[in-house]
Amino acid sequence: MRNNQDRFGAKHDGAEAPVEAPQLKFVTPTEFVTLPSRGAYPQNHPLHGKETIEIFYMTAKDEDILSSQALLKKGLAIERFIENIIVDKLIDPGSMYSGDRNAIVIAARSSGYGNAYETEVSCPSCSAKSKQIFDLDQPTILTSDIEGEENLSKTDDGCFETKMPVSGYTVKFRLLTGRDEMALVKSQLNKKKTKIPGLSKTVTGQFKKMIVAVESYPNREIINQFVDTMLASDSHHLKKCYRMTESNVEIKTHFECQSCGHEQELEVPLNADFFWPNS
């Protein structure tokens, strides 16, 4: 029998021909999240006039960010997470209002792990702990509503003005951003390190961040002195005004304690296990 291998000048050594690797395309899907603020940002902000923001679905890399002990210790895990999932990298998460950031976090958690969020809650009446399920796909959007308020108005630069009921001073204030919250948290961490008493989100700390002028004076020293000597009645009024101007997202569910029978509406707690479901 003739050797066909010699005849055709080819030698077969038993090795398989190399298989070309498939051309795989790994694309992370995105979704659009409704902004509670409806884009009520200053004109030079990239979200000015925008009612939605596009974000990527959560990935394993995002889980690494959320579980990073270094970032958690510095209080930067959520900040880096939001920064990573926003599609438009021109948007600085630190410049976004707190309510808009909350909407992003809730939407990302829902698309990543499902809309059913089960967590442990404490009864407001007897402190008994129990499991509660919140539906993240049924948020309530709380928008700014100052229509008809005689002593509260919006300024051209996106801030608000109101006259204090007791002192009579006119105060101009703005909404808090993610960067403001980070500064308050950092302040608290520094106080703990130096053993200085105080809370990260004291009333005065928040007021000093949100007030931009008193009687048209933007001087920071004047603002700080005003806050430190503010009467309780004026403080109550300013907090009420802020609640009316703030836009946020709210998720509540009916709660009934199995131990004492207490019933009320509970708001979803954004605690440590929010991104780590048991299942």
C-alpha positions as CSV (number, residue, x, y, z in Angstrom):
1,M,0.0,0.0,0.0
2,R,1.3,3.4,-0.9
3,N,2.1,5.9,1.9
4,N,-0.3,8.8,1.2
5,Q,1.5,10.8,3.8
6,D,4.7,10.7,1.8
7,R,2.8,11.1,-1.5
8,F,1.3,14.4,-0.5
9,G,4.3,15.6,1.4
10,A,2.5,16.0,4.7
11,K,3.3,14.5,8.1
12,H,0.6,13.8,10.7
13,D,2.1,13.9,14.2
14,G,-1.2,13.4,16.0
15,A,-1.5,17.1,17.2
16,E,-4.9,18.8,16.8
17,A,-5.2,21.9,14.7
18,P,-5.4,25.0,16.9
19,V,-8.9,26.2,17.5
20,E,-9.5,29.9,17.1
21,A,-10.8,31.6,20.3
22,P,-14.4,32.9,19.9
23,Q,-14.8,36.7,19.7
24,L,-16.8,37.3,22.9
25,K,-18.2,40.8,23.7
26,F,-18.8,41.5,27.4
27,V,-21.1,44.4,27.6
28,T,-22.6,45.6,31.0
29,P,-26.3,46.5,30.6
30,T,-27.6,49.8,31.8
31,E,-30.8,51.3,33.2
32,F,-32.2,54.7,33.7
33,V,-33.0,55.9,37.2
34,T,-35.5,58.7,37.9
35,L,-33.9,61.6,39.8
36,P,-36.1,62.9,42.7
37,S,-34.7,66.4,42.1
38,R,-35.9,66.3,38.5
39,G,-32.6,68.0,37.5
40,A,-33.0,71.0,39.8
41,Y,-29.2,71.7,39.7
42,P,-27.4,74.9,38.9
43,Q,-27.1,75.6,35.1
44,N,-23.4,74.6,35.0
45,H,-24.1,71.2,36.5
46,P,-24.2,68.2,34.0
47,L,-27.5,67.1,35.5
48,H,-29.2,70.5,35.1
49,G,-32.7,69.9,33.7
50,K,-32.2,66.1,33.6
51,E,-34.9,63.9,35.1
52,T,-33.1,60.6,34.8
53,I,-29.5,59.3,35.0
54,E,-28.1,56.2,33.3
55,I,-26.2,53.7,35.4
56,F,-24.6,50.3,34.8
57,Y,-25.9,47.2,36.4
58,M,-23.9,45.9,39.3
59,T,-20.9,43.7,38.6
60,A,-18.5,41.5,40.6
61,K,-16.1,44.5,40.5
62,D,-18.7,46.6,42.3
63,E,-19.1,44.0,45.0
64,D,-15.3,44.2,45.5
65,I,-15.7,47.9,46.0
66,L,-18.5,47.6,48.5
67,S,-16.6,44.9,50.5
68,S,-13.3,46.7,50.5
69,Q,-12.2,47.1,54.1
70,A,-9.9,50.0,53.2
71,L,-12.8,51.9,51.6
72,L,-15.2,51.0,54.3
73,K,-12.9,52.2,57.0
74,K,-12.5,55.6,55.2
75,G,-16.3,55.8,54.5
76,L,-15.7,55.8,50.8
77,A,-17.2,52.5,49.7
78,I,-20.6,53.9,48.6
79,E,-18.9,56.9,47.0
80,R,-16.6,54.8,44.8
81,F,-19.5,52.5,44.0
82,I,-21.8,55.3,42.8
83,E,-18.8,56.7,40.8
84,N,-18.2,53.4,39.1
85,I,-21.8,52.7,38.0
86,I,-22.7,56.1,36.6
87,V,-22.3,55.9,32.8
88,D,-21.5,59.6,32.3
89,K,-18.1,60.1,33.9
90,L,-18.4,63.9,33.7
91,I,-20.9,63.6,36.6
92,D,-19.2,64.0,40.0
93,P,-21.2,61.9,42.5
94,G,-20.0,64.2,45.3
95,S,-21.9,67.1,43.6
96,M,-25.2,65.3,43.5
97,Y,-28.0,65.8,46.0
98,S,-28.5,63.2,48.7
99,G,-31.9,62.2,47.4
100,D,-30.6,61.5,43.9
101,R,-27.8,59.4,45.3
102,N,-30.2,57.4,47.4
103,A,-32.3,56.7,44.3
104,I,-29.2,55.4,42.5
105,V,-28.2,53.1,45.4
106,I,-31.7,51.6,45.7
107,A,-32.1,51.1,42.0
108,A,-28.7,49.4,41.7
109,R,-29.5,47.1,44.7
110,S,-32.8,46.2,43.1
111,S,-31.4,45.3,39.7
112,G,-28.4,43.5,41.2
113,Y,-30.1,41.3,43.7
114,G,-33.8,41.6,43.1
115,N,-36.5,43.9,44.4
116,A,-37.2,41.9,47.6
117,Y,-34.9,43.2,50.4
118,E,-35.1,41.2,53.6
119,T,-33.5,42.6,56.7
120,E,-33.7,42.6,60.4
121,V,-35.6,45.5,62.1
122,S,-36.2,46.5,65.7
123,C,-39.7,47.2,66.9
124,P,-39.9,51.0,67.7
125,S,-42.1,50.1,70.7
126,C,-40.5,47.1,72.4
127,S,-37.2,46.8,70.5
128,A,-37.9,43.1,69.6
129,K,-36.1,42.1,66.4
130,S,-37.7,40.5,63.5
131,K,-37.3,40.0,59.7
132,Q,-39.0,42.4,57.4
133,I,-39.2,42.4,53.6
134,F,-39.2,45.7,51.6
135,D,-40.2,46.0,47.9
136,L,-37.5,48.1,46.3
137,D,-39.5,48.4,43.1
138,Q,-42.2,50.5,44.8
139,P,-40.4,53.7,45.8
140,T,-42.2,56.9,46.6
141,I,-40.6,60.0,45.0
142,L,-40.7,62.9,47.3
143,T,-40.2,66.1,45.3
144,S,-39.6,69.7,46.4
145,D,-42.9,71.5,47.1
146,I,-42.8,75.2,48.1
147,E,-45.8,76.3,46.1
148,G,-48.0,78.6,48.2
149,E,-45.3,79.1,50.9
150,E,-45.2,82.8,51.6
151,N,-42.0,82.7,53.7
152,L,-40.0,80.4,51.4
153,S,-38.8,81.1,47.9
154,K,-36.3,79.7,45.3
155,T,-33.5,81.9,44.1
156,D,-32.1,82.1,40.5
157,D,-29.0,80.2,41.5
158,G,-30.9,77.2,42.7
159,C,-30.8,78.0,46.4
160,F,-33.7,79.0,48.8
161,E,-34.5,81.9,51.0
162,T,-36.6,82.2,54.1
163,K,-37.1,84.7,57.0
164,M,-36.5,83.4,60.5
165,P,-39.7,83.8,62.6
166,V,-38.0,85.0,65.8
167,S,-34.8,86.7,64.9
168,G,-36.2,88.1,61.6
169,Y,-33.0,87.4,59.7
170,T,-33.3,86.3,56.1
171,V,-31.3,83.1,55.5
172,K,-30.3,81.7,52.1
173,F,-29.6,78.0,52.0
174,R,-28.9,75.2,49.6
175,L,-29.5,71.4,49.5
176,L,-26.8,69.1,50.9
177,T,-24.7,67.0,48.5
178,G,-22.8,63.8,48.8
179,R,-19.6,65.8,49.4
180,D,-21.3,67.6,52.3
181,E,-22.3,64.3,53.9
182,M,-18.8,62.9,53.4
183,A,-17.3,66.0,55.2
184,L,-19.7,65.5,58.1
185,V,-18.8,61.9,58.4
186,K,-15.0,62.7,58.2
187,S,-15.5,65.3,60.9
188,Q,-17.0,62.7,63.1
189,L,-14.2,60.2,62.5
190,N,-11.7,62.9,63.4
191,K,-13.5,63.7,66.6
192,K,-13.5,60.0,67.5
193,K,-9.7,59.8,66.9
194,T,-9.1,62.8,69.1
195,K,-11.8,61.8,71.6
196,I,-13.7,65.1,71.0
197,P,-17.4,64.6,71.8
198,G,-19.9,65.3,69.0
199,L,-22.0,63.7,66.3
200,S,-21.3,63.5,62.6
201,K,-24.6,65.1,61.6
202,T,-25.3,67.5,64.4
203,V,-27.9,70.2,63.7
204,T,-25.3,73.0,63.7
205,G,-23.0,71.0,61.5
206,Q,-25.7,70.6,58.9
207,F,-26.8,74.2,59.1
208,K,-23.2,75.5,58.6
209,K,-23.0,73.4,55.4
210,M,-26.3,74.4,54.0
211,I,-26.5,78.1,54.8
212,V,-24.8,80.2,52.2
213,A,-25.7,83.7,53.4
214,V,-27.4,85.6,56.3
215,E,-29.0,88.9,55.4
216,S,-27.1,88.7,52.0
217,Y,-23.8,88.3,53.8
218,P,-21.9,85.2,52.5
219,N,-19.1,85.6,55.1
220,R,-18.4,82.2,56.6
221,E,-17.6,83.7,60.1
222,I,-20.9,85.5,60.2
223,I,-22.8,82.3,59.2
224,N,-21.1,80.2,61.8
225,Q,-21.8,82.8,64.6
226,F,-25.4,82.9,63.5
227,V,-25.8,79.1,63.6
228,D,-24.1,78.9,67.0
229,T,-26.5,81.4,68.5
230,M,-29.6,80.4,66.6
231,L,-32.8,80.1,68.7
232,A,-34.6,76.8,68.8
233,S,-37.7,78.3,67.2
234,D,-35.6,79.5,64.2
235,S,-33.9,76.1,64.0
236,H,-37.2,74.3,63.9
237,H,-38.4,76.6,61.1
238,L,-35.2,76.1,59.0
239,K,-35.4,72.3,59.4
240,K,-39.1,72.5,58.2
241,C,-38.1,74.6,55.2
242,Y,-35.3,72.1,54.3
243,R,-37.8,69.2,54.3
244,M,-40.1,71.1,52.0
245,T,-37.3,71.9,49.5
246,E,-35.5,68.5,49.6
247,S,-36.2,65.8,47.0
248,N,-35.7,62.2,48.0
249,V,-36.8,58.6,47.4
250,E,-38.7,56.7,50.1
251,I,-39.6,53.0,50.6
252,K,-41.9,52.1,53.4
253,T,-43.8,49.0,54.3
254,H,-46.4,48.1,57.0
255,F,-44.9,46.7,60.1
256,E,-46.6,44.7,62.9
257,C,-44.6,43.4,65.8
258,Q,-45.1,39.8,66.6
259,S,-44.1,40.4,70.3
260,C,-46.2,43.4,71.3
261,G,-48.6,44.0,68.4
262,H,-47.3,47.5,67.7
263,E,-48.1,48.7,64.1
264,Q,-46.6,51.5,62.0
265,E,-45.0,52.2,58.6
266,L,-41.3,51.5,58.6
267,E,-38.8,53.0,56.1
268,V,-36.2,50.8,54.5
269,P,-33.0,50.9,56.6
270,L,-29.9,51.4,54.4
271,N,-27.6,49.6,56.7
272,A,-24.5,47.3,56.2
273,D,-26.4,44.3,54.8
274,F,-28.2,46.3,52.1
275,F,-25.9,45.0,49.4
276,W,-25.4,41.6,50.9
277,P,-28.6,39.5,50.8
278,N,-28.7,36.2,52.7
279,S,-29.7,34.2,49.7
